[in-house]
Amino acid sequence: MDTLKRHLPISGPEGLHELRKIVERFEEKIYSATTSQSDYLQKISLKMLTMETKSFNVATNSLPSNFAGHSKKSRNDKKSLARKKALRSR
């Protein structure tokens, strides 16, 4: 339920009730498709992991290209940096 809470825009008592219904249907669907407890745990874990991975990829892809200092520098910037280093070493 916590995993779904992080990925669905739920608020208030009505939202929490709706989330519980979603979780129940989700678990019933997984349960009916499994043959044992370990199969159930494996399938439900895989579904949750897939959900987490997809949301991580969406968040990562939405970051700007220069996020965390990964900006693209022009040739002139690189030459300027090389010149500054050369001047310091004199």
All heavy atoms as an XYZ file, in Angstrom:
722
protein
N       0.829     -1.186      0.000
C       0.000      0.000      0.000
C       0.878      1.256      0.000
O       0.548      2.220     -0.669
C      -0.924     -0.018      1.203
C      -1.965      1.050      1.130
S      -3.403      0.595      2.069
C      -3.949      2.169      2.587
N       1.981      1.222      0.746
C       2.877      2.382      0.794
C       3.465      2.692     -0.577
O       3.611      3.856     -0.947
C       4.002      2.151      1.806
C       3.491      2.136      3.241
O       2.447      2.763      3.499
O       4.126      1.492      4.086
N       3.801      1.651     -1.313
C       4.368      1.859     -2.653
C       3.358      2.556     -3.545
O       3.697      3.509     -4.241
C       4.774      0.506     -3.276
O       5.732     -0.111     -2.428
C       5.377      0.695     -4.658
N       2.120      2.101     -3.523
C       1.089      2.738     -4.351
C       0.800      4.161     -3.887
O       0.532      5.038     -4.702
C      -0.192      1.905     -4.344
C      -0.108      0.606     -5.130
C      -1.374     -0.213     -4.939
C       0.129      0.860     -6.600
N       0.864      4.407     -2.570
C       0.648      5.765     -2.052
C       1.629      6.751     -2.658
O       1.281      7.888     -2.951
C       0.839      5.780     -0.533
C      -0.404      5.762      0.266
C      -0.029      5.965      1.728
C      -1.067      5.394      2.618
N      -0.727      5.519      4.031
N       2.882      6.302     -2.828
C       3.906      7.194     -3.381
C       3.677      7.485     -4.860
O       4.168      8.478     -5.369
C       5.286      6.572     -3.194
C       5.796      6.612     -1.780
C       7.278      6.272     -1.693
N       7.622      4.969     -2.223
C       7.637      3.842     -1.521
N       7.315      3.863     -0.247
N       7.986      2.713     -2.071
N       2.948      6.625     -5.550
C       2.812      6.770     -6.996
C       1.441      7.240     -7.457
O       1.269      7.551     -8.627
C       3.149      5.443     -7.677
C       4.549      5.008     -7.403
N       5.635      5.605     -7.995
C       5.047      4.066     -6.562
C       6.741      5.034     -7.546
N       6.418      4.111     -6.674
N       0.483      7.301     -6.549
C      -0.853      7.743     -6.910
C      -1.206      9.010     -6.140
O      -0.922      9.102     -4.949
C      -1.884      6.649     -6.611
C      -1.715      5.347     -7.383
C      -2.690      4.298     -6.851
C      -1.932      5.557     -8.860
N      -1.821      9.957     -6.814
C      -2.191     11.207     -6.133
C      -3.425     10.989     -5.246
O      -4.554     11.179     -5.668
C      -2.486     12.168     -7.292
C      -2.911     11.271     -8.412
C      -2.166      9.990     -8.232
N      -3.217     10.554     -4.014
C      -4.293     10.231     -3.084
C      -4.272     11.236     -1.934
O      -3.224     11.517     -1.375
C      -4.112      8.808     -2.505
C      -4.060      7.750     -3.594
C      -5.179      8.485     -1.484
C      -5.335      7.532     -4.346
N      -5.468     11.738     -1.590
C      -5.544     12.623     -0.421
C      -6.910     12.467      0.240
O      -7.910     12.177     -0.412
C      -5.311     14.083     -0.825
O      -6.315     14.508     -1.710
N      -6.938     12.660      1.529
C      -8.180     12.597      2.287
C      -8.676     11.186      2.516
O      -8.145     10.219      1.975
N      -9.744     11.063      3.318
C     -10.296      9.745      3.639
C     -10.845      9.003      2.411
O     -10.704      7.795      2.305
C     -11.428     10.046      4.624
C     -11.284     11.458      5.022
C     -10.387     12.134      4.040
N     -11.457      9.746      1.480
C     -11.993      9.102      0.275
C     -10.858      8.516     -0.564
O     -10.972      7.420     -1.105
C     -12.804     10.084     -0.585
C     -14.025     10.644      0.087
C     -13.733     11.950      0.815
O     -12.701     12.591      0.519
O     -14.525     12.309      1.692
N      -9.775      9.258     -0.656
C      -8.616      8.792     -1.414
C      -8.003      7.559     -0.795
O      -7.613      6.618     -1.489
N      -7.937      7.529      0.525
C      -7.387      6.375      1.233
C      -8.283      5.150      1.040
O      -7.789      4.037      0.829
C      -7.232      6.706      2.720
C      -6.374      5.767      3.538
C      -4.971      5.639      2.932
C      -6.278      6.261      4.965
N      -9.594      5.352      1.082
C     -10.534      4.253      0.841
C     -10.371      3.706     -0.576
O     -10.346      2.491     -0.786
C     -11.971      4.732      1.075
C     -13.004      3.684      0.844
N     -13.146      2.595      1.663
C     -13.926      3.559     -0.138
C     -14.122      1.835      1.195
N     -14.609      2.398      0.104
N     -10.241      4.599     -1.537
C     -10.045      4.197     -2.939
C      -8.724      3.437     -3.094
O      -8.655      2.437     -3.807
C     -10.065      5.429     -3.847
C     -10.084      5.116     -5.315
C     -11.339      4.390     -5.761
O     -12.410      4.591     -5.157
O     -11.244      3.612     -6.729
N      -7.694      3.908     -2.416
C      -6.392      3.234     -2.467
C      -6.495      1.812     -1.916
O      -5.944      0.877     -2.496
C      -5.348      4.035     -1.692
C      -3.942      3.449     -1.663
C      -3.341      3.416     -3.060
C      -3.054      4.250     -0.739
N      -7.226      1.646     -0.827
C      -7.409      0.298     -0.254
C      -8.101     -0.630     -1.250
O      -7.744     -1.807     -1.365
C      -8.209      0.378      1.040
C      -7.379      0.834      2.205
C      -8.072      0.551      3.533
N      -7.249      1.041      4.612
C      -7.519      2.131      5.328
N      -8.609      2.822      5.084
N      -6.705      2.518      6.286
N      -9.107     -0.102     -1.962
C      -9.807     -0.925     -2.959
C      -8.856     -1.317     -4.093
O      -8.880     -2.458     -4.559
C     -11.026     -0.184     -3.518
C     -12.141     -0.048     -2.500
C     -13.483      0.365     -3.059
C     -13.480      1.553     -3.943
N     -14.816      2.045     -4.328
N      -8.007     -0.377     -4.516
C      -7.027     -0.663     -5.564
C      -6.056     -1.739     -5.099
O      -5.751     -2.685     -5.830
C      -6.272      0.622     -5.980
C      -7.207      1.588     -6.691
C      -5.068      0.291     -6.855
C      -6.634      2.980     -6.888
N      -5.580     -1.609     -3.855
C      -4.639     -2.584     -3.300
C      -5.287     -3.964     -3.220
O      -4.666     -4.976     -3.576
C      -4.127     -2.125     -1.912
C      -3.380     -3.229     -1.203
C      -3.242     -0.895     -2.057
N      -6.533     -4.022     -2.780
C      -7.233     -5.308     -2.687
C      -7.352     -5.972     -4.057
O      -7.076     -7.163     -4.194
C      -8.629     -5.115     -2.088
C      -8.622     -4.882     -0.599
C     -10.014     -4.605     -0.054
O     -11.029     -4.900     -0.750
O     -10.104     -4.096      1.078
N      -7.761     -5.216     -5.072
C      -7.882     -5.776     -6.428
C      -6.517     -6.230     -6.945
O      -6.401     -7.281     -7.574
C      -8.506     -4.749     -7.382
C      -9.987     -4.549     -7.168
C     -10.632     -3.756     -8.291
N      -9.958     -2.524     -8.615
C     -10.322     -1.309     -8.189
N     -11.373     -1.169     -7.421
N      -9.644     -0.242     -8.553
N      -5.498     -5.426     -6.684
C      -4.137     -5.744     -7.112
C      -3.686     -7.063     -6.494
O      -3.211     -7.968     -7.176
C      -3.217     -4.587     -6.693
C      -1.756     -4.791     -6.962
C      -1.256     -4.704     -8.252
C      -0.874     -5.046     -5.922
C       0.104     -4.875     -8.492
C       0.476     -5.220     -6.159
C       0.958     -5.132     -7.448
N      -3.866     -7.194     -5.178
C      -3.448     -8.409     -4.484
C      -4.274     -9.619     -4.916
O      -3.743    -10.717     -5.073
C      -3.517     -8.217     -2.971
C      -2.416     -7.319     -2.458
C      -2.403     -7.210     -0.943
O      -3.459     -7.399     -0.300
O      -1.318     -6.931     -0.404
N      -5.575     -9.442     -5.111
C      -6.422    -10.553     -5.563
C      -6.006    -11.041     -6.939
O      -5.975    -12.246     -7.195
C      -7.890    -10.124     -5.577
C      -8.507    -10.035     -4.196
C      -9.910     -9.451     -4.216
O     -10.509     -9.307     -5.300
O     -10.416     -9.129     -3.123
N      -5.696    -10.107     -7.811
C      -5.261    -10.471     -9.167
C      -3.960    -11.279     -9.110
O      -3.824    -12.304     -9.784
C      -5.072     -9.204     -9.998
C      -4.708     -9.453    -11.425
C      -4.575     -8.135    -12.184
C      -4.110     -8.371    -13.592
N      -3.915     -7.132    -14.319
N      -3.017    -10.822     -8.321
C      -1.742    -11.537     -8.171
C      -1.984    -12.905     -7.536
O      -1.479    -13.924     -7.999
C      -0.742    -10.721     -7.313
C      -0.413     -9.378     -7.950
C       0.531    -11.524     -7.039
C       0.454     -9.413     -9.149
N      -2.797    -12.928     -6.464
C      -3.056    -14.170     -5.734
C      -3.695    -15.229     -6.637
O      -3.303    -16.403     -6.609
C      -3.959    -13.890     -4.532
C      -4.269    -15.113     -3.715
C      -3.347    -15.623     -2.820
C      -5.497    -15.768     -3.859
C      -3.618    -16.757     -2.065
C      -5.779    -16.904     -3.114
C      -4.843    -17.392     -2.225
O      -5.119    -18.517     -1.494
N      -4.646    -14.820     -7.456
C      -5.337    -15.789     -8.316
C      -4.433    -16.343     -9.418
O      -4.715    -17.402     -9.967
C      -6.592    -15.171     -8.923
O      -6.243    -14.133     -9.802
N      -3.352    -15.642     -9.704
C      -2.436    -16.090    -10.761
C      -1.248    -16.885    -10.219
O      -0.384    -17.279    -10.987
C      -1.930    -14.886    -11.544
N      -1.218    -17.121     -8.898
C      -0.057    -17.809     -8.310
C      -0.403    -19.237     -7.894
O      -1.577    -19.590     -7.757
C       0.472    -17.035     -7.087
O      -0.560    -16.921     -6.115
C       0.964    -15.662     -7.484
N       0.641    -20.009     -7.688
C       0.460    -21.417     -7.315
C       0.932    -21.727     -5.897
O       0.638    -22.792     -5.378
C       1.241    -22.315     -8.294
O       2.617    -21.929     -8.285
C       0.697    -22.188     -9.703
N       1.671    -20.812     -5.285
C       2.177    -21.036     -3.923
C       2.469    -19.690     -3.267
O       2.449    -18.650     -3.925
C       3.444    -21.879     -3.955
O       4.490    -21.161     -4.583
N       2.769    -19.751     -1.982
C       3.088    -18.515     -1.267
C       4.354    -17.874     -1.824
O       4.405    -16.656     -2.012
C       3.251    -18.790      0.229
C       3.502    -17.524      1.022
C       3.650    -17.783      2.517
O       3.709    -18.929      2.963
N       3.708    -16.718      3.290
N       5.350    -18.682     -2.109
C       6.594    -18.113     -2.638
C       6.369    -17.519     -4.036
O       6.947    -16.487     -4.367
C       7.707    -19.157     -2.668
O       7.362    -20.232     -3.498
N       5.511    -18.157     -4.824
C       5.173    -17.619     -6.146
C       4.458    -16.271     -5.995
O       4.751    -15.311     -6.706
C       4.289    -18.614     -6.893
C       4.041    -18.231     -8.342
O       4.910    -17.573     -8.955
O       2.972    -18.607     -8.871
N       3.536    -16.193     -5.022
C       2.814    -14.957     -4.741
C       3.794    -13.850     -4.346
O       3.745    -12.738     -4.881
C       1.799    -15.186     -3.621
C       1.175    -13.928     -3.082
C       0.141    -13.289     -3.758
C       1.623    -13.364     -1.890
C      -0.430    -12.129     -3.261
C       1.065    -12.211     -1.383
C       0.040    -11.599     -2.078
O      -0.512    -10.436     -1.580
N       4.681    -14.160     -3.404
C       5.643    -13.150     -2.942
C       6.562    -12.698     -4.071
O       6.876    -11.512     -4.190
C       6.466    -13.699     -1.775
C       5.684    -13.937     -0.485
C       6.551    -14.657      0.539
C       5.151    -12.633      0.069
N       6.967    -13.640     -4.905
C       7.845    -13.296     -6.021
C       7.123    -12.386     -7.014
O       7.662    -11.367     -7.440
C       8.307    -14.573     -6.720
C       9.254    -14.317     -7.865
C       9.669    -15.599     -8.574
O       9.058    -16.652     -8.388
N      10.702    -15.508     -9.387
N       5.888    -12.724     -7.357
C       5.154    -11.928     -8.349
C       4.818    -10.536     -7.825
O       4.934     -9.548     -8.548
C       3.887    -12.660     -8.781
C       4.190    -13.800     -9.712
C       2.940    -14.415    -10.273
C       3.363    -15.503    -11.132
N       2.924    -16.249    -11.980
N       4.394    -10.463     -6.581
C       4.022     -9.154     -6.042
C       5.265     -8.277     -5.868
O       5.233     -7.072     -6.124
C       3.193     -9.285     -4.749
C       2.329     -8.049     -4.568
C       4.051     -9.532     -3.543
C       1.127     -8.252     -3.711
N       6.378     -8.886     -5.480
C       7.627     -8.129     -5.358
C       8.088     -7.613     -6.712
O       8.538     -6.470     -6.831
C       8.720     -9.009     -4.748
O       8.382     -9.383     -3.448
N       7.973     -8.448     -7.719
C       8.374     -8.042     -9.065
C       7.510     -6.886     -9.568
O       8.019     -5.933    -10.158
C       8.288     -9.232    -10.019
C       8.750     -8.983    -11.446
C      10.209     -8.547    -11.493
C       8.554    -10.244    -12.284
N       6.210     -6.944     -9.312
C       5.308     -5.855     -9.733
C       5.682     -4.548     -9.038
O       5.733     -3.491     -9.659
C       3.855     -6.202     -9.411
C       3.251     -7.193    -10.335
C       2.892     -6.544    -11.641
C       2.070     -7.481    -12.480
N       1.825     -6.973    -13.805
N       5.954     -4.615     -7.750
C       6.307     -3.399     -7.007
C       7.654     -2.853     -7.469
O       7.818     -1.638     -7.611
C       6.300     -3.665     -5.509
C       4.904     -3.901     -4.993
S       4.666     -4.053     -3.209
C       6.186     -4.539     -2.542
N       8.598     -3.740     -7.712
C       9.908     -3.311     -8.204
C       9.776     -2.651     -9.572
O      10.384     -1.609     -9.834
C      10.860     -4.502     -8.279
C      12.275     -4.210     -8.759
C      12.983     -3.244     -7.819
C      13.057     -5.498     -8.884
N       8.948     -3.228    -10.430
C       8.716     -2.648    -11.752
C       8.115     -1.249    -11.632
O       8.528     -0.327    -12.326
C       7.774     -3.556    -12.572
O       8.366     -4.842    -12.680
C       7.515     -2.990    -13.954
N       7.173     -1.102    -10.722
C       6.539      0.202    -10.509
C       7.566      1.227    -10.025
O       7.606      2.358    -10.507
C       5.420      0.046     -9.485
C       4.501      1.220     -9.398
S       3.206      1.040     -8.154
C       2.777     -0.664     -8.212
N       8.405      0.838     -9.078
C       9.443      1.732     -8.560
C      10.432      2.110     -9.659
O      10.823      3.265     -9.781
C      10.195      1.076     -7.394
C       9.376      0.908     -6.142
C       9.151      2.203     -5.403
O       9.927      3.150     -5.570
O       8.173      2.268     -4.642
N      10.836      1.138    -10.458
C      11.808      1.383    -11.527
C      11.243      2.327    -12.569
O      11.925      3.251    -13.007
C      12.225      0.047    -12.188
O      12.739     -0.808    -11.176
C      13.278      0.261    -13.253
N       9.993      2.117    -12.953
C       9.371      2.996    -13.951
C       9.283      4.423    -13.443
O       9.575      5.363    -14.169
C       7.978      2.480    -14.321
C       8.004      1.303    -15.242
C       6.603      0.866    -15.596
C       6.631     -0.327    -16.528
N       5.284     -0.814    -16.847
N       8.901      4.593    -12.183
C       8.787      5.960    -11.665
C      10.160      6.605    -11.530
O      10.316      7.796    -11.748
C       8.054      5.988    -10.335
O       8.865      5.490     -9.306
N      11.188      5.826    -11.195
C      12.545      6.363    -11.116
C      13.013      6.814    -12.496
O      13.593      7.883    -12.639
C      13.505      5.310    -10.552
C      14.934      5.767    -10.523
C      15.372      6.649     -9.558
C      15.836      5.329    -11.481
C      16.679      7.084     -9.530
C      17.146      5.751    -11.460
C      17.578      6.634    -10.490
N      12.754      5.995    -13.518
C      13.163      6.344    -14.877
C      12.448      7.588    -15.371
O      13.049      8.434    -16.019
C      12.921      5.178    -15.837
C      13.900      4.048    -15.620
O      14.974      4.247    -15.070
N      13.511      2.859    -16.026
N      11.168      7.733    -15.046
C      10.421      8.926    -15.446
C      11.015     10.150    -14.769
O      11.228     11.180    -15.395
C       8.923      8.773    -15.096
C       8.197     10.094    -15.218
C       8.278      7.727    -15.992
N      11.317     10.042    -13.476
C      11.897     11.171    -12.742
C      13.277     11.521    -13.277
O      13.621     12.693    -13.432
C      11.975     10.844    -11.258
N      14.083     10.531    -13.584
C      15.430     10.766    -14.100
C      15.382     11.411    -15.474
O      16.140     12.333    -15.762
C      16.222      9.440    -14.178
O      16.243      8.864    -12.877
C      17.631      9.668    -14.630
N      14.481     10.953    -16.321
C      14.379     11.509    -17.670
C      13.830     12.924    -17.681
O      14.022     13.655    -18.647
C      13.503     10.603    -18.542
C      14.183      9.293    -18.859
O      15.401      9.180    -18.803
N      13.391      8.290    -19.181
N      13.154     13.336    -16.606
C      12.591     14.683    -16.584
C      13.570     15.721    -16.041
O      13.260     16.904    -16.030
C      11.310     14.696    -15.756
O      11.604     14.424    -14.409
N      14.751     15.302    -15.595
C      15.749     16.254    -15.102
C      16.345     17.044    -16.260
O      16.520     16.508    -17.352
C      16.875     15.509    -14.375
C      16.500     14.807    -13.076
C      17.694     14.023    -12.550
C      16.028     15.794    -12.044
N      16.678     18.302    -16.029
C      17.326     19.074    -17.092
C      18.699     18.495    -17.428
O      19.341     17.866    -16.592
C      17.455     20.479    -16.501
C      17.197     20.351    -15.053
C      16.466     19.061    -14.813
N      19.153     18.716    -18.640
C      20.412     18.117    -19.092
C      21.623     18.638    -18.322
O      22.636     17.975    -18.248
C      20.607     18.352    -20.584
O      20.680     19.734    -20.836
N      21.529     19.826    -17.731
C      22.670     20.362    -16.986
C      22.523     20.140    -15.487
O      23.205     20.748    -14.697
C      22.868     21.845    -17.293
C      21.711     22.684    -16.823
O      20.674     22.166    -16.437
N      21.872     23.982    -16.871
N      21.634     19.240    -15.076
C      21.415     18.949    -13.671
C      22.687     18.398    -13.031
O      23.412     17.624    -13.616
C      20.275     17.937    -13.519
C      19.936     17.650    -12.087
C      19.251     18.573    -11.322
C      20.321     16.464    -11.504
C      18.944     18.319    -10.008
C      20.019     16.196    -10.185
C      19.334     17.124     -9.432
N      22.959     18.821    -11.814
C      24.108     18.362    -11.018
C      25.440     18.635    -11.692
O      26.378     17.872    -11.586
C      23.974     16.872    -10.695
N      25.534     19.744    -12.406
C      26.815     20.143    -12.968
C      27.220     19.408    -14.224
O      28.359     19.472    -14.630
N      26.327     18.711    -14.849
C      26.659     17.989    -16.071
C      26.355     18.853    -17.296
O      25.746     18.407    -18.252
C      25.867     16.680    -16.160
C      26.222     15.724    -15.084
N      27.450     15.136    -14.998
C      25.506     15.257    -14.032
C      27.479     14.349    -13.934
N      26.317     14.412    -13.338
N      26.787     20.090    -17.249
C      26.507     20.967    -18.378
C      27.492     20.703    -19.497
O      28.609     20.265    -19.276
C      26.601     22.436    -17.932
O      27.902     22.706    -17.492
N      27.028     20.974    -20.702
C      27.894     20.791    -21.865
C      28.723     22.063    -22.041
O      28.194     23.153    -22.083
C      27.037     20.541    -23.110
C      26.249     19.264    -23.003
C      25.381     19.075    -24.222
C      24.551     17.816    -24.069
N      23.638     17.633    -25.171
N      30.021     21.895    -22.122
C      30.897     23.047    -22.278
C      31.309     23.169    -23.735
O      31.532     22.185    -24.409
C      32.128     22.899    -21.397
C      31.771     22.880    -19.922
C      32.985     23.042    -19.087
C      32.564     23.088    -17.646
N      33.207     24.104    -16.906
N      31.437     24.392    -24.155
C      31.867     24.623    -25.532
C      33.379     24.462    -25.641
O      34.086     24.398    -24.641
C      31.466     26.033    -25.970
O      32.254     26.981    -25.281
N      33.873     24.395    -26.849
C      35.317     24.270    -27.070
C      36.073     25.437    -26.466
O      37.139     25.269    -25.894
C      35.610     24.222    -28.568
C      35.399     22.883    -29.166
C      35.881     22.937    -30.583
N      36.317     21.629    -30.986
C      36.573     21.291    -32.224
N      36.418     22.171    -33.182
N      36.962     20.085    -32.510
N      35.498     26.637    -26.582
C      36.164     27.825    -26.046
C      36.315     27.733    -24.530
O      37.321     28.161    -23.982
C      35.404     29.096    -26.429
C      35.526     29.398    -27.907
O      36.481     28.976    -28.557
N      34.547     30.111    -28.447
N      35.302     27.189    -23.853
C      35.403     27.027    -22.413
C      36.549     26.085    -22.050
O      37.285     26.318    -21.108
C      34.095     26.477    -21.833
C      32.969     27.499    -21.879
O      33.260     28.698    -22.043
O      31.809     27.088    -21.746
N      36.672     25.001    -22.793
C      37.732     24.024    -22.526
C      39.107     24.636    -22.795
O      40.043     24.432    -22.034
C      37.530     22.766    -23.378
C      36.335     21.948    -22.946
C      36.137     20.746    -23.840
C      34.889     19.990    -23.433
N      34.605     18.870    -24.317
N      39.235     25.414    -23.873
C      40.507     26.071    -24.187
C      40.847     27.084    -23.109
O      41.993     27.190    -22.688
C      40.437     26.756    -25.551
C      40.460     25.795    -26.715
C      40.382     26.547    -28.022
C      40.305     25.603    -29.207
N      40.140     26.328    -30.470
N      39.847     27.823    -22.661
C      40.063     28.820    -21.625
C      40.547     28.152    -20.337
O      41.461     28.646    -19.682
C      38.762     29.577    -21.376
O      38.915     30.476    -20.320
N      39.957     27.047    -19.987
C      40.375     26.313    -18.804
C      41.817     25.824    -18.945
O      42.609     25.925    -18.015
C      39.431     25.125    -18.567
C      39.656     24.302    -17.314
C      39.530     25.172    -16.073
C      38.672     23.160    -17.252
N      42.175     25.339    -20.124
C      43.541     24.867    -20.373
C      44.532     26.022    -20.248
O      45.623     25.864    -19.695
C      43.634     24.222    -21.755
N      44.162     27.193    -20.748
C      45.029     28.371    -20.643
C      45.244     28.763    -19.185
O      46.349     29.087    -18.766
C      44.426     29.549    -21.407
C      44.620     29.456    -22.886
C      44.190     30.754    -23.575
N      43.832     30.433    -24.940
C      42.699     30.738    -25.530
N      41.781     31.426    -24.883
N      42.458     30.383    -26.773
N      44.180     28.746    -18.405
C      44.287     29.111    -16.990
C      45.224     28.161    -16.257
O      46.035     28.577    -15.442
C      42.907     29.103    -16.335
C      42.043     30.267    -16.732
C      40.687     30.189    -16.074
C      39.781     31.313    -16.554
N      38.427     31.201    -16.001
N      45.102     26.867    -16.556
C      45.993     25.875    -15.928
C      47.440     26.123    -16.323
O      48.346     26.030    -15.513
C      45.559     24.460    -16.307
C      44.325     23.991    -15.601
C      43.990     22.573    -15.982
C      42.731     22.096    -15.292
N      42.361     20.741    -15.684
N      47.650     26.450    -17.600
C      49.016     26.697    -18.090
C      49.610     27.923    -17.401
O      50.789     27.930    -17.052
C      49.006     26.862    -19.604
N      48.813     28.967    -17.219
C      49.303     30.180    -16.574
C      49.645     29.919    -15.093
O      50.599     30.477    -14.565
C      48.276     31.292    -16.682
C      48.099     31.890    -18.092
C      46.937     32.872    -18.102
C      49.371     32.586    -18.519
N      48.858     29.091    -14.445
C      49.117     28.773    -13.037
C      50.425     28.011    -12.852
O      51.106     28.173    -11.849
C      47.976     27.946    -12.465
C      46.769     28.726    -12.154
C      45.758     27.865    -11.425
N      44.424     28.403    -11.640
C      43.345     27.717    -11.823
N      43.382     26.399    -11.774
N      42.199     28.294    -12.007
N      50.771     27.194    -13.823
C      51.966     26.360    -13.677
C      53.252     27.131    -13.967
O      54.327     26.615    -13.755
C      51.866     25.149    -14.605
O      51.854     25.564    -15.955
N      53.182     28.369    -14.418
C      54.386     29.163    -14.709
C      55.045     29.662    -13.490
O      54.759     29.947    -12.480
C      54.040     30.357    -15.623
C      53.727     29.921    -17.008
C      53.517     31.123    -17.839
N      53.208     30.707    -19.206
C      52.946     31.521    -20.173
N      52.929     32.824    -19.965
N      52.670     31.102    -21.359
